[in-house]
Amino acid sequence: MNIAAIATAPGTGGIAVIRLSGPDAFTITDRIFRARNRNKTVSTAEAYTMLFGNIVDYNGQKTTVNRQQTSPDGDCRPLTVDCRHDIIDEVVVAVFRAPHSFTGENTVEISCHGSIYIQQEILRLLIAAGARMAGPGEFTQRAFLNGRLDLSQAEAVADLINAQSAAAHTIALNQMRGNFSSKLEELRRQLLHFVSLLELELDFGDHDDLEFADRTELNAVAEAIRSQLSRLQQTFSQGNAIKNGIPVAIVGETNAGKSTLLNLLVGDNRAIVSDIHGTTRDVIEDTVNINGLTFRFIDTAGIRQTSDIIENMGIERTYEMIERAQIILWVVDSTNVTEHIEWLAERIMRRTEGKRLIILLNKVDRLNDEELTTLRDWFEPYKTTVNSQSPNEANSNSSPVLGEVPKAEGLTSVDCRQNLNPDGDCKPSTFCDKREQPSLLELPSEAKITTEGSNVDCRQNTIIEISAKQSINTEQLTRLLYESAQMPDLSSGDIIISNLRHYEALTHALESIDRVIEGLQMNIPADFVAQDIREALFHLAEITGGEITTDEVLGNIFAHFCIGK
């Protein structure tokens, strides 16, 4: 069956590409295409060549005749009796012969002008000439079925198309190039050798003159395989964050400036800003790209005690977003700090275990120096190490006051009493472990942050004095967000898992290997151990498609592709 579809994005553009694939792709194209060089046709063209000519609509009047019946001026299409026709567009036709094409079949790509009318007319003519409309992802599915790609590479095509950042692009490109598949093939070979040794023991265990693998050696091999599987599985949290955006929850009391901050970060009026308390009652999300990483900012309902049922539902969603987020921005109205802050802190901080908490003292442009000093003292207990000290314990250790140089070796601080300067050049109040690392102030915007050696101590809360309305210190906030993400510096050879299906398969394979190790240590019969190894092999094969035979699974995977790919 021959399939056709518009391969470029919907809408009007400079050019558009219509793709046709199938055993009769060349003859179908010849029925609607006339090359400028009248001695050439798509069917006789060499692979990897391009022909320039016209797409012609012959109005359905086509009869086979001798070439001598063509009019002398050459305007009539050879092999037609009635020479009346309409030229749809001047196009360039690229020819790819099987099996050296994306799908592994004969493929034609027609580059035309980007008029929606032209695109639809060419597609209509192709269908009338013998093709049918392609389904979502059908071209890539054919590439998989014809052995041009394995399943993980096919899924990487969709990820590459949808990549919203440099990091997501790198992950998808590495996977499409087969880096992940090569690693899985290496693990598969190790497991096959492993199970072969066990099968040999089962078949010839009664031959005393044969030597079999020592159980201690097998256990070492199993541990090595487990380590590699575990390393791959653990990259999913990073890969998922890179692919879908690092979730950042903006939380705090009502009217603290959360919606103003969201609008500032995304550069658009996404959230309603009002002096009325409880305006935001549901979560509002938008994404921003910072130095090649996508951050997904989530504005939430203000946390307060209220009898409004709908507002309380929004507050419950706020707590859910804190649980799901990787970074939490706690926005505080610096002009209205009361003892109620302790009630609020208890509800926010108990949900931030293992997460990065950044406390934003907002609206500092309205405070004088004396009020700023009081504010810093008030929030001093909340600048302590997360998960290791309570605010009271931290207070007893005499933590440094914001704006003063701390005594602890290797730490640095910035005096932010300059925040009210009109030029807004003051840097954030932040205490970070920067032993032999560049400070936040020296970090260039294009710098790459690695998971090792970062100058951000993720066990410590950070406090920044800002004004979302006046854009004070927001540039420093974005730099701190980038650092807090703690994403690896990706290269062309790195393997990062970003697909949930792959993660689940690796998890199941890891469980099987754990049973193998347990069985070897308990000296259970070899056939039981071999069965667990076969299960691990099955789950690894699920990733690349080696054991997938049902149309239902394949249909589910390719249904998420765009039509034309």
N, C-alpha and C positions, 0 to 999 in steps of 0.2 A: 504494500500500500504506500502511496506517495502522499506526503504531508507538506503543507505550506502554511506559513504564518509571517506576520510582520515581526521582525526581530528587534527593531528599535523601539524606544519608548513611545507611548501613545501621544498623539498631538502633532502639531505643525513644527517642522524644523528645516534646516538647510538641506539635509538628505535623509533618506530612510532606506532601510534594508529589508527586503522580503526574502525569506529563506525557503528553499524547496529541497526536500530530501526523499529519496526512494529509488527503486530500480529503474523507473521511467522518467527520472527528473530531467534528463537532457532532451528527450523527445517531446515532453510536455512543454518545456521552455521554447523549443523550436516552433511550436504551433502559434506562439504569440510574439516571438522576438525575430526581428530582421536585422542582421549585422550590417554595419555601414560598408564593410568589405563583403560583397555579395557572394564571394566564393567560400565564405566561412559560415559554419553553423555551430551551435553548442554541441551537438552530437559528435562532430568531428574535431572539435577543439582539443588541444593537449591539456593535460592536467596542470593546474596552477597558472592558467592563463586567463586573461580578461578580454572580453569583446565589447566594443562600443557600437550602439545601434539604437533602434526604436522598439518600443512595445506597441504593437499594432492590434487593433480590434477589427477583425474582418467581418463583423456583424453576422457571424455564423455561416457565411457562404464560402465553403471550402470543398473543392473537388480536385482529385489528382489529375494532372495533365502533363504533357511534355514541356521541357524547359523552353522549346522554341516558341511556345505560345505566349511567352512573356513579351510585353510591349518593348519596343526598341529603347525607349528612354530609361528603362529599368525601374520605373516607379511601381510596376505591378509586382506583387509578391510571387515568386516562382511557386509552382504547384497549386495555384488557385485559378479558377476560371474567371470569377467576378473580381475585378481589381478594386472595387469600392471598399475603402477602409478608413478607419480613424486612427491617427497617431496619438497615443496616450501620453508618451513621454520619451525623452532621450535618456538612456540608461547605460550603465556599465554592468556586464554580467561576468561574475567570477565562477570558474569551473573547478570543481574538486572531484576527482574520480576515486571510487572505492578501491581499496579500503582506506586510502589516505585522505580521510576527511574527518570532521568532528564526530559525525555519527557512524562512520565506517561504511556509509552508503554513498552512491552518487549524489552529489549535493551541488546546488546552484544558489548563489546569492546575488540578487538583483538590487543594485544601488540606484535609486531614483530620487527625484526631487521630493522634498518632505511634505508636499501638500497631502492633506488627509484624503481628498478626492482621488488623487493619483494612486496613493497606497491602496485604497479600497478597490479601485478599478483593476489594478494589476492582480490583486489577490482574487478578485472575481473571475478574471480571465484564466488564471491558473486552475481554479476549481472547475471552471467550465471545460478546461482542456484535459481534466482527468485527475487532478489532485483533490485532497480534502483538507479541511482545517485541522491544524495540529492542536492537540490538547496541551494543558499546562505541563511544561517540562518534558514534552514527548521527544524532542530532539536529544536532550541529555539522556533520557531513558533509553533511547535507541543506542546511544554511545555506550551505555552500560551493558545492554543486552548483546551488543556486537563486540564486547571485550575491549573497547577503546579506553574505558575508565572502570575502576572498581566503584563500589557504592559510596565509599567515603570520599573519593575524588569527585563523584557526581554531586554529592551534597555540598562539597566545597565550592562548586560552581555557583550555587544559589547564594552561599555566604559571601562569595566574592562580589556578586552583583549587588548585594544588600549592604556591603561594608560601608560604615559611616565614619570611619576613622582610619588613620594610618596603621594602628595596631591591629584592628579587625581585618584590614586588607592583608597584612603580613601573615596573620594566622591562616586565613583562607587560601592565600597563594601557596604557602608551604604545604598545606594539606592537598591542594589540587595538584601540586607537582609530585605528590606521592611520598612525601617524607613520613607521614603517619603510616601509610600502607607498608612502606619498607620496614619500619620498626615492628609492625605487627607480623610481617612475614618472618623477620628474624626471630621473634618470640615463638612463632608457630614452628619454625624449624627446630628450635630447642625443645619444645614440647613433644614434637614428633620423635626426636631422638630419645627423649626420656621414656615415652610410652613404648618405643621399640625395644628398649632394654628390658622393660618389665614384661612385654609380650614374649621375648626370648626366654626369660626365666620361666614363664608359664609353660611354654612349649617344650623346653628341654631341661626342666628343673631336675629330672632324675638322672642326668648325665654328670657323673662326678668329675669327668675330665674337662668339663667346660667351666670357664670363669665368667661370673656375672658381675654387674656393677655393684660396688659396695653401697649399702644403704646410707652410710655417712656421706658418700660422694653425691648420691642422688638427693639427699636432703640439702646439701650445699647448692646444687643446681636449682632445686625448687625454691630455695630462699632467694637466689639471685633473680629468678624469674618473677617471684613475688615482689621484690624490690622495684623492678622495672615497671611492673603493672601498677604498683602503688604510686610511683612517681608520676606516671601518666594520668592516673585517676585524680590525683591531687591538684593537677593543673586546671581542672574544670572550673573551680571557683574563679580563677583569674580569667580563663577563657570566656566564661559566661558573662563576666562583668565587662570584658572588652567588647564582646559581640553585642550585648544588649544595652550597654551603658552602665557605668558604676553608679549604683543607687545612692543618692544623697537626700536625706530627709531634712526638711526645714521645719523645725518645731519651736514651740514657745507659747506664751500666753496670747490672748487676743490683743490685737492692735500693737503688737511688738515690732511690726515692720516686716513680717515674713513675706507677704505678697509683694511688697515693694522690693525686697531683696530678690525674689524670684524674677520679677520683671526686669530688674537691673542685670541679673546674670544672663538671662536669655535674650536680652535686647529687644523685648517686645512686651506689650501690655497683656500678658497672658492671664493675670489674676486681677480681680476687682480690688481696688484699694479704697477703703472708706474708714471714717472715724467711728462708724457703728461697730460695736463689738459683735463677734460671731458671724462676720460676713462670709468667711470661708467655711463651708460646712462639709465639703468633700475634698478629696485629694485632687490636685492639679499637677500634671507632669509636663516637662519639656526637657529637651536635651541640648547640650552645649559641647562643642569640641574644644578641649584645652590641650594644646601641644600634642595633638595626635591621639588623645584619649577622649572618649565620649562619656560625659557625665549626665546622668538622668536625675534632674532636680525634681523633688516632690514637695510641693507646698501643701501643708496640712491644716486642718482645723485647729484653731487656738484652744489650748488646754485651760479649762476653768471649771468651776463648780456652777452647774446650771440645771434648771428643771426642764429645759427644752428637749423633747425627745429626739428630734431630728439632729440638733446640735450634739447631743450626747452620742448619737450614732457616728457622727463625724469625728468626735474625740476618740472613740474606740478604734476607728480606722487610723487615726494618728498613731496610736500605740502599735497597731499592726505594722505601719510603715517604719517605725523605729526598729522593730524587731527584724524587718527585712533589709533595712538599709546597711550599707557598709560604712558610710560616713554620716554623722548627725551634726547638723548645724543648729545649735540652740540659740535662738534669737531672743535677746533680753531688751526690754524698753528701759534704757538707762535713766530716763526721766521719771520713772514710776516704779522703783524697786522697793518692795515692802517685805515684811516677814513672810508673806505668802510665797516668796521665792523658795523657801525651804519645802513647802508642800509640793511645789512644782518640781523642784530638783529631785525629790524622792521618787516621783513618778517617771521622770526622764532617765535618771542615771542608773537606776536598777535594770533598765532595759538596754543599756549600752555596753554590757560586758563583751569584751573581744572586739569592740568597734572603735572607730576613731571619733572622738567627741571634740568639736570645736565650739566654744562658747563665744558668741558675738554680742558684745555690749553695744547695742545700736543707739542711734540718736545722740552720740557724744558731742555733736556740734552744738547742742543746746546746754551743755554743762560748762561751768567755770572750773578753775584748777582745784579749788577746795572740794567741789562736788565730785570731781574725777578721783581725787585721793580717797574720799569716803567710799566711792564705788569700788575701787581696787581692793580696799581692805575688806569690803563686804564679800567679794567673790574669791578672795584668796583661798578659802578652804576647798573650793571646787576646781582648783588648778593642780590638784594632787594626782599621784599615780593611780590610774584606774586598776581595779581588781587586786591591788596589793595593800592599799591604805584607805581607811575611811576618812571623811573630811575632818573629823575630830582628831584622829591619829596624826594626820598631816599637819594640823595646826600645832600640835605639841612638838613637832619636829622643827618648828620655826622656818617654814618655807619662805623663800624670798618674796618680798612685796613687789607687785608690778611697778616698774619704773625705777627700781633699784637694782644695782649689780649684785647678783647672788654670790654667796661665799663658796658654794660647791664648785670643785675643780671641774673644768671642762664644760661648764654651762655658760650661756651668754644671755643677755636680755637687752631690750631696746626701750628707751624712755619715750613713751608715747604721749607725753604731755604736750608735744608739738602738734598733736592731731588737729588742733584748731587753726593751724596756719592756713592761710588762703590757698597756698599752692598744693596742699594735700600731700606733701612729699614724705610725711612721717611713715615709718614702717610699723608693722603690727607688734603688739606686746606678745611675745612668744618666748618660751623657755624650751630650748631643744638641745639635746645632746649632740654636739657637733665636733666631737673629738676627731681632729684631723680631717674634717669634712668642710666643704664650703658652707657658709651661713646662708640663711634664707635670703638675706639682703643681697648676697653676691651671686645668687643663682640666676644664670641667663634664662630667658624665656624659652629657648630651644633646648635646654638641658634635658638629658635623659636620666631618669631616676631608676636605679636598680633595687631589687629587694634586699641586697646586702649593702651595708655601708651607707644607708640613707641617713640624712641628718635630722629626720623626724623620728622622735621616740614615741612609738604608737601606744606605749603604756601610759602616756601622760596627756591630760587634757590641755588644750591650748586656748588661751583667751585673746581675742582681738577686739580692739575698740574701733568701731566703724560708724559710718552714717550711710545707710543705704540710699537715702534721699539725696544726699550731697556727694555720693560716690567717694567718700573718704575711706581709704585703705582697702577698697574692693579689689584693686590689682594685687595686693599682697594676699588677699583671701584666695584668689584663683591660683596663685603660686602654691599656697599651702595645700589647697585641694589636690593639686597635681602631685605634690610630694606625698600626701596622705594616701593616695591610691596605691603607692608602693607596687607598681607594676614592673615586670621584668623588662629589660632592654632587649627587645626581640631582634633576632637575626634571621637570615634566610634558612638556617638549619634547625631552628627551634620547633619543638612539637608542643603545641598547647591545645588541649581539648576544649571545644566550645559547643559541642553538640550533645544534647541530653541523651539521645539514643546511644551514642558512643559511651557516654559516662555510665549508663546503666549496664551496657554489655561488659565494660571493664570491671564494674563492681561485681557482676556475677562471675566473671572469670577469676577475679581475686578471691572470691569465696570458695571457688573450686580448688584453687591452689592452696588455700589455707587448709582445706580438708586433706589435700595431698600431703602437706607437711605434717599434719597431725597423724595421718595414717602411717607415714614412714617412721615417726617417732614412737608410735605405739606398736610398730612391727605387724600391722594387719596384712592379710593376704594381698599379693600383688595385683590380683584381678580387680579388687575394690579400688586400689590406688589408681590403676589404669583407667577405670571408669571415670574417676574425678578428673583425670587429665583430659579425657575425651570431652568432658563437659566444658572444660576451659577452652579447648580447641574450638568447640562449637560456638561459644560466645564470642571469641575473637573473630571467627568467620562471619558472624552476624554483622560485624562492623563493615567489612569489605564486600559482603554480599555472597560469600562462598556457600552459605547454607540457606540462603533465602530463595525460596521457590514459589511462594504464594503471590498471586497478583494483588491480593489485598494489601500486603505489606508494601510492595513496590508502588502501588497506587497511592497509598498514604504519604509516602516520601515525596514523590514527584508532584503531587497535587499542590504543593506549596511553591512550586516554581512559577515564573511568569510564562505566559504563552509566547512562543517564539524562541524559547531557550530550553 
